[in-house]
Amino acid sequence: MLDKTHAVASEGVSKALYDEKTGRLLGAGICGRNAGELISEAVLALEMGASAQDVGLSIHPHPTLSETFALAAELAEGTATDTLNK
């Protein structure tokens, strides 16, 4: 089973696909200003086998597009504090 989450900011969006059983990142898409610079974080997370928890616990400055990648991970984990969880 897959858990797909996305987080939207005023100038961009991050989508992340996590394995529901293991929590590992399976794929990501990032759109917005400087998204080309941010995609490297997703690639690194994929290469190291990072989980949603790993990404969510990493520091992401506010307000930036990079925090949407962390928020997507927190949404997958159900630990997001900046939005309403399902």
C-alpha positions as CSV (number, residue, x, y, z in Angstrom):
1,M,0.0,0.0,0.0
2,L,1.3,3.5,-0.8
3,D,0.8,6.7,1.0
4,K,0.9,9.8,-1.2
5,T,1.0,13.2,0.4
6,H,1.5,16.7,-0.8
7,A,2.0,20.1,0.7
8,V,1.2,23.4,-1.0
9,A,2.8,26.8,-0.4
10,S,1.9,30.1,-2.0
11,E,4.7,29.6,-4.6
12,G,5.1,25.9,-4.9
13,V,4.1,22.4,-4.1
14,S,5.9,19.2,-3.0
15,K,4.5,15.7,-3.4
16,A,6.0,12.6,-1.8
17,L,5.2,9.0,-2.2
18,Y,6.0,6.8,0.8
19,D,5.7,3.0,1.3
20,E,2.9,2.7,3.8
21,K,4.5,-0.4,5.4
22,T,8.1,0.7,5.7
23,G,7.7,4.5,5.6
24,R,10.5,4.7,3.0
25,L,10.4,7.4,0.3
26,L,9.6,6.0,-3.1
27,G,9.4,9.1,-5.2
28,A,8.9,12.9,-5.1
29,G,7.9,15.8,-7.2
30,I,8.6,19.4,-6.5
31,C,7.3,22.4,-8.4
32,G,8.0,26.1,-7.8
33,R,10.6,28.7,-7.8
34,N,14.1,27.1,-7.2
35,A,12.5,23.6,-7.3
36,G,15.6,22.5,-9.3
37,E,17.7,23.2,-6.2
38,L,15.3,21.5,-3.8
39,I,14.9,18.2,-5.8
40,S,18.4,17.2,-4.6
41,E,17.0,16.7,-1.1
42,A,14.5,14.2,-2.5
43,V,17.2,12.4,-4.5
44,L,19.4,12.2,-1.4
45,A,16.5,10.9,0.7
46,L,15.8,8.2,-2.0
47,E,19.4,7.2,-2.2
48,M,19.8,6.8,1.5
49,G,16.5,5.0,2.0
50,A,15.1,7.7,4.1
51,S,11.7,7.3,5.8
52,A,9.0,10.0,6.2
53,Q,10.2,10.3,9.8
54,D,13.8,11.0,8.7
55,V,12.7,13.7,6.3
56,G,10.2,15.2,8.8
57,L,12.8,15.5,11.6
58,S,15.3,17.3,9.4
59,I,15.5,21.0,9.8
60,H,13.8,23.0,7.0
61,P,13.8,26.8,7.2
62,H,10.6,28.9,7.2
63,P,9.2,30.3,5.0
64,T,10.7,28.4,2.1
65,L,9.7,25.9,-0.5
66,S,11.9,23.3,1.3
67,E,9.5,23.2,4.2
68,T,6.8,21.8,2.0
69,F,8.9,18.7,1.5
70,A,9.2,18.3,5.3
71,L,5.4,19.0,5.6
72,A,4.6,16.3,3.1
73,A,6.6,13.9,5.2
74,E,4.9,15.0,8.4
75,L,1.5,14.5,6.7
76,A,2.5,11.0,5.8
77,E,3.5,10.3,9.4
78,G,0.4,12.1,10.8
79,T,2.7,14.4,12.9
80,A,2.1,17.7,11.0
81,T,1.3,20.6,13.3
82,D,0.9,23.3,10.6
83,T,-2.2,21.8,9.0
84,L,-5.2,19.6,9.8
85,N,-4.4,15.9,9.7
86,K,-6.9,13.4,8.3
